[in-house]
Amino acid sequence: MKKYIDKIKKKQSLTFDESKAAFEILMEGKANDQEIFDFLTSLSEKGESSDEIAGGVFVLRNKSKRVTVEGCVDTCGTGGDGMNTLNISTASALLLASMGIKVAKHGNKAVSSKCGSGDVLEALNIKINLEPNDIEDQIKKNNFGFMFAPNYHSAMRFVGPIRKKIGKRTIFNMIGPLSSPALVKRQVVGVFDKKLLKIFANALNNLDIKFAWIVNSEDGLDEISPYAKTNVIQLKNSEISEIIIDPKELGINAHKFENLIGDDAKFNADKMINIFKGEDNDFSKAVCLNAAAGAIVNETYQSFADAYNHSREHILSKKVIKHLEKIQNA
């Protein structure tokens, strides 16, 4: 481990193979606490590269429990934008499922906010502690299955205590969202920092992802925003391109950012139920924007405006609440 730490301390990035080797040591519990601490903090100080992220994802995926499904989308972001918003990507995943798009949602409980995807799904009475075969059944029946990260990535236990001690974001905040146990090939990933857009695109390209959107909005959200332009890096069949989503061009009349601020799991779940029953507000628009991105990477639509307009029609039709009840009763 020492040679990798020394290289990083010299502000040199590890290659993909070196990163895999280093993470193999970490994930097998062969590094001591000081080495884990030095490795993570030195990476953070240098700035994580796409090869380093991809190497970590490769090893974490390799060691996870496997969920065998095909043709699924994931909408797991990094979190950590510090905005304490409602659970936009989780709501958009449920909206996509009700639109007939298969979603293998990967997520955790709250780390940097009051309410993570695991928390809000529990508050919605959706089971989160499921084994792979149960998730596979759920996706077949209702287009939605949730993989609660701690149940699938037991190798993370070796680094958990040191991550807590560090108390700040580390490379694991970047690796987690890309390490789907379902090995999805299509993904919408929100990132907390614009600088990560291309880094994530290159990392995902290294991992054979077919179609991904990596998003970060000008108002600081790790989501597509209804208030400000959102920068998108698209990775499609190994080609990387840049897109800007402008809510004004879509005719979105959203009012104020405070309308997206969340609270505890019950509060966020209630807000989600309201929009699934057809209540029209800023949260509903934000959820439709992010669902539209899922529909694009699934190749259900070619045009983002068409994908957004269909999501809007669907959520206002009140069909989503009926689909939610199916998921709850599964």
Secondary structure, 3 states (H helix, E strand, C coil): CHHHHHHHHCCCCCCHHHHHHHHHHHHCCCCCHHHHHHHHHHHHHHCCCHHHHHHHHHHHHHHCCCCCCCCCEECCCCCCCCCCECCHHHHHHHHHHHCCCCEEEEECCCCCCCCCHHHHHHHCCCCCCCCHHHHHHHHHHHCEEEEEHHHHCHHHHHCHHHHHHHCCCCHHHHHHHHCCCCCCCEEEEECCCCCHHHHHHHHHHHCCCCEEEEEEECCCCCCCCCCCCEEEEEEECCEEEEEEECCCCCCCCCCCHHHHECCCHHHHHHHHHHHHCCCCCHHHHHHHHHHHHHHHHCCCCCCHHHHHHHHHHHHHCCHHHHHHHHHHHC
